[in-house]
Amino acid sequence: MSKQTVLTGITTTGTPHIGNYLGAIKPAIEASENPAFNSYFFLADFHALIKCQEPDRVARSTREIAATWLALGLDTNKATFYRQTDIPEITELTWILTCQTSKGLMNRAHAYKASVDANREAGKEDLDDGVTMGLFSYPILMAADILMFNADTIPVGKDQVQHIEMARDIAGRFNHQFEPLFTLPQAQVDEETQLIPGLDGRKMSKSYNNTIPLFCSSDELRRLINQIVTDTREPGEPKDPDNTLMHLYRCFATEVESAAMRQRFIDGIGWGAAKTELFEYLDAQLSSPRARYNELMNDLGEVEAVLLKGAERAREYATPFLDKVRHAVGIRSLTDTSSTQQQKVAKEKEKSEEELARAEEGRRRAILMQISPLLEQVKQAEDKTAAAVTLIAEKSAEVEALKKKARQKAQNELDLLKEELAAYL
């Protein structure tokens, strides 16, 4: 059974936070340990340029995200870990796919529609105001990320499912138009990890400015946890266990630990005490990877070497695969007439098969013509044999009847003589 390919990318526009870790990085690293999967993880730095025009921020985020994956224990011997911009085949594939993608499909992309709706609500005459071609067509770049490595499974949030469906549409159109080269990917949505709450109770997101950086200092971690919004119930009053503190605790703790903490909320633990326990638990869980993260951030040459090694490994697949894609659409050497030659060979083969079929039919007819007289003679002999057998049977029946009649006559004469003898005596 062939391995399933799993692919995950993180856009390099911010500092990795706990939501990124729980929603994408942690499950991805766990999947990479499963020998049933081929894992591809990448830094989506081309995607960062779509919305972020701050070069220093993109560069800083790239360093931080790369170091984060490694600090959390990603084994790059088991997974292919690379920077998107180190794979030139991806951008070339993006253009090839762009030439096959309808504008109507891109018109339906959520991000583009949201921008148009915002301009409409603002009363702007130009509904495309502020919309770049990067924003408009980035689902094609995302499709290229996925299709470049023929990924089967893409772990995403609900807001990204549409892009996986678009990648399927794009792949299907190419396969039908040219050659079936692309696997149709499937989105994988984990409902639990999509609901990581931030400081204000909403989904943890850079857009809401409610995140907890994964590897912030202990003091910063304590400060941010203390900012988590809670209600006004006093210590001793039962608390709703389905709160932000409990959710974050449960994401790191075991089932037994989570059950015990849940009961403490029901029993009325104070919010301050609960925040202290959450801080101490998370700080203990993150202290070791935080130390490794800081080491890597102080030795970015090591991180760069890992990324370049990953890019080399990724290109071992991407380069020959892109050659197949190029060939399929007609981008070839001038001396490459393989497609024409293949068509010629196919036609000759088809012609040869037709000629062989005709020859075989002719041979069959000739044989039938030769053996037809013999078959007729055999049939006549069989008919004569059957007639003789019938005649013999009929004669045998007549003979048997005569025998029976003679025996009966002799018996009657014998019986008569016996009676005459008896009378005489």
N, C-alpha and C positions, 0 to 999 in steps of 0.2 A: 504493500500500500504506500503510495507516494505521500510525502510530507505536505502539510498545509503551510502556506506562507502567510505570516502575520506582519502587518506594516503599521507603524505609528510614527507620526511626526509632531513636533512641538514648535510653534512659531516663536522666533527669537525677538520678542518685543518687551519682555519684562523679566523680573526676577522670579524664579520658580517658587511657588507657594504650596501650602499644604494641599490645596485643592488639586493642583497639577500632579502632586505626588500620589494622592489617593485615587484620582480619577484616571490617570494615564500611566505614570512612570512605574508605580508599584505593580499593577497587574501586568504590565508589559514585561518587566524583569522576571516576574514569576513565570510567565508564558515562555520566556527564552530558556528557562531551565528544563522545559518539557521537550524531550527528544523528538516528539511527534510534529514539532513546528520548526519552520525556517523563519527566523525573526529578523526584520529590518527596522531599525530605529534611526531617525534622522533629525537634524536640526533644520527646520524649515525657514532658512534665512532669506530665500527669495520671497516667500510669503510675507515676511516681515515688512518688505518694502511697499506693500500694498497700502497700508494705513500709516506706517511710521516713517516719517521723513527726518528722523533724528539719528544721524550716523553713529554717534557715541553710544546711544541707547541700544541700537541694534548690535553693535560690537560687544558691548558689556553683557548684554543678555545672552549672546552666543557663548561667551566664555562661561557664564554662570550655569547655563543649562547643560553644557557639555560636562563641566565638572560635577554637576549634580548627579547625572546618570552614573558616572563612574564612582562617585562617593557612595552611592546607594547599592553598589555591588554588581553592576552590570558586567557580565563576563563577555568580553568582546571576542573571545574564541568561540562562543556559542551563538552570538548574535552579530549581525553586520551593523555597525554603528558609524554613521557618516554625516557629513555636512552636505546639504542639498546642492550648494553651489560648487562642490567639488566633483559633481557628476554632470559633465557637459551634455551627455546623452539625454538627460531629462529635458533640457531646454529645447534641443532639436526635436525630440518627440512631441513636446508641447506645440511646436509650430505645425508639425505634420497633423496632429490631432485637431488643431485649430482650423485647418483647411478642410476638415471633415465634419466640423460641428456647426449646427445651424444657429443663427443669431437668435431665433425664437426660443431655443433651449436656454440660452444665456439670459434672455429677457425674463425668464421665470425664476432665476436665482434669487434666493431670499435677500441676500445682502444688497443686490442691485435694486430690487423692488422696495426695500426699506429706504434706500437713499432717494429714490423717486418719490415715494410717499412723503418723506420729510420735506422735500422741495415743494411738493404740491401743498402741504399744510402750511408751509411758510409763505405761500402765495407767489413763488418764483415762476417767472415766465418760462425759463429754461429748466425743464424737469430733470435734465442730466447735469445740472450745475454741480461741479465738484466731483463728478464721477469720472475716474480715470479708466483707461483701458485695462489697467491691472485689476481694479476692483470688478470691472464688468466681466472679464474673462478668466479670473483666477480659478474658477472651477475646472478649467481645462488644464491648468498647471497642476492642480491637485489630482486630476485624472492621470496625468503623465507620471506623477510620483508613484501612483498605485500600479498603473499598467506597465511601467518600466520593468517591474520585478514580478509581474503577474501574481500580485497578492490575492489570496483567497479571502482573508478576513481583515477588516479594518475596524478596530475599536474606536468608537467616536461617541460624542454627545449627541443628543437628539437633534440639536441645531445643525449637525453636520450630515445627517442621514441623506438629505437631498443631494449632497455632493457625491455620495457613493452611488446613488441611483443615476446621477448624470454620468459618472464614470462608466457605469454599466451600459448606458445608452450609447455613449461614444465608442466603447469597445465593440458593442454589437454591430454598430453601423460600419465600423472598419472591417470587422470580420466578414460581414456580408458583402461589402464593396470590393475587398481585395483578397484577403487570405485569413483564415481563422487562427490568428496569432495570440490574441489576448484572452486571458481568463476573465470571466465576469465576476467582480468582487462582491462580497456581502458585508453589510454593516453589522457591527456587534455593539449593542448598547447595553451597558450594565446600569440598571435603574438606580441601584444603591449608590454607585460612585458618581452619578450625575447630580446628586443632591447635597454635596458637601456645603454646609452653611458657612457664611462668612461672619464678620464681627457684628453685622447688623441683622443677621438671620436670613438674609437673601443668599442666593447661590454665591459662593466665593468666586470673585472675578475681579480682574484688574479694572474692568470697566466700572465697577461699583466702588473701587478703592476700599474694599473691605477684606483684603487678604492678610494672611499670616505667612510671611516669607519662611520657607522651609528651614533654612539654615541661618536665621537671624541669631543674635547672641541670646544667652539665657535671660539677660535683663530685658532685652527687647521682647522676647517671647512672653515673659511674665507681664510686661506692660500691655501688650496687645490682648492677651487673654483676659486681663482685667477690664478691657474695653468692650468685651462681648456683651451685647444687650440682653438683659434679663427682665423679669417682671418685678413687682414690688413686694412679693410675699416674703415675710420675715422668717428667720431661722425657727425651726420647729413646725412651721406650716408645711403640709404636703405640697410638693412641687410636681408639675407635669413632667414626667420623665422623658417625654419626647421634645427635648429642648436642644439648643445649639451645643451646650457644653456636653450633654450626654451623647449627641451624635458624633462629635469629634472624638470623645473618649472611646466610643464603641469602634471607631475606625482603626484604632491602634491596639485595643485591648483584646484579650481572649474572651470567649463566650462566658466563662465563669466570672471573670473580672467585670465584664459588662453587666451581667445579671446582678452582681453585688452592688455595683454603682447605681443601677436603676432603682434598686430597693432603697438605697440611701436617699434618693430624691423623693420617693414616696414617703419615707419616714421623716422628711423635713430638713435635710441638710441645708445649711445656709449657702446662699449664692457665693459668698466670699470663700467659704471653705471648699466649695465645689470647684471654684476657679483655681484655688491653690492646688488641689489634688490633680486637676487636669494639667496644670503647668508642670508639676513635679513628674507626672507620668510621661508627658510628651518630651520634656527635657531629658529624661533618662533614656527614652527611646531614640532620641535624635543626637545625643551627645557624641556617640562614636562616629556616625557618618558625617556629623558637622565638623569634627576634627579632621577627617579625611578630606572633606570638601575644602577646608582652609589650606591644607597641604597642597592640594591640586591647584588652587587659585594662586598659590605662591610658586608654582612650577608649571606654568602653562605650556612649556615646551613638551612636557610629557603628554598633556591633553592633546596638543596639536599632532603629535606623532600618532596617537591612537586614532584620531580622526582621519589622518592621511592613510593609515593602514586600512581603515574601514572603507575609505573611498576606493582604494586599490582593489579590495575584495569585491565591492559592489560593482565596479566596472568590469570585473572578470565575467560577470553575467550581462551587464548592460551593453557593453560594446558589441559582442556578437549578436545579441538580440536586436539591437538597433539596426545592424546590418540587414537582418531579415526584414525588418519593417521598411527600411529604405528600398530594398529590392522589391518588396511587394508593391510599393507605390510607383516604381519605375525609376528611382534614383540609383543608377548603376554606372559601372565603367562602360566606355564606348565599345569595348570588345566583348562585353557581357551580353550575349544573345541567348542566354539560357532559357528565357521565357519563350522566345520565338522558336528556339530549337525544341523545347519541351512540347510546344503545340504541334510542331512538325512531326516529332516522334509519336505523339499521341494520335495524330491523324493517320500516320503510316501504320501504326499498330492497329487502329480501328479498321483501316483498309485491308490489312493483312488478315485480320480476323474475319472480315466479310468474305474475302476470297477463299479462305480456308473452309468457311461454312458452305459456300457455293460448291467448292470442289467435293466436299464430303457428301453433299446432297446428290451431286452427279454420280459419285461412286456408288452410293446407296441405290440409286435408280438403275444403274447398269447391272448391279448384282441381282436386283429383283427381276430384271428382264431376262437374265441368264437362267435363273432358277425357276421362273414361272412354269415352263413346260414340265420340269421335273415335279413341281408341286401338283400340277394337274394330273400327271401319271400316278403319283402317290394317292391322290384323292380318288381316282378311278379304281385303283387296286383296293383301296379301303372299302369303297362301295361294293365291289365284287365279293370281297371277303365277308362283308356284313350280310349280303344276300345269300351266300353259301351257308353261312351259319344259321340263318333263318330257315332255309330249306331243310337242312339237316335236322333242325329242331322239330320242324313239322313232320318229317318222315319218321323220326324217332317216336313221336306221339302216335302216329298211325300204327307203327309196328307194335307198340306197347298195347294199344287197344285190341289189335288182332290176337296177341298173346293172351290177353285177359279173357277175350271171347272164347278162344280155344280151350283154355283151362276150365272155364265155366261149363262148356259143352261136354268135356270129358268127365267132369264131376257129375253132371246130370246123368250121363250114360252109366256111370259106375253105380250111382244110387239106384237106378232102375234095375240093373242086374242083381243088386243085393236084394231088392224086394222080390224079384222072380225066384231067386234061390231060396229065400225064406219060405215062400209059398209052396215050393216043390217039396221041401223037407217036412 
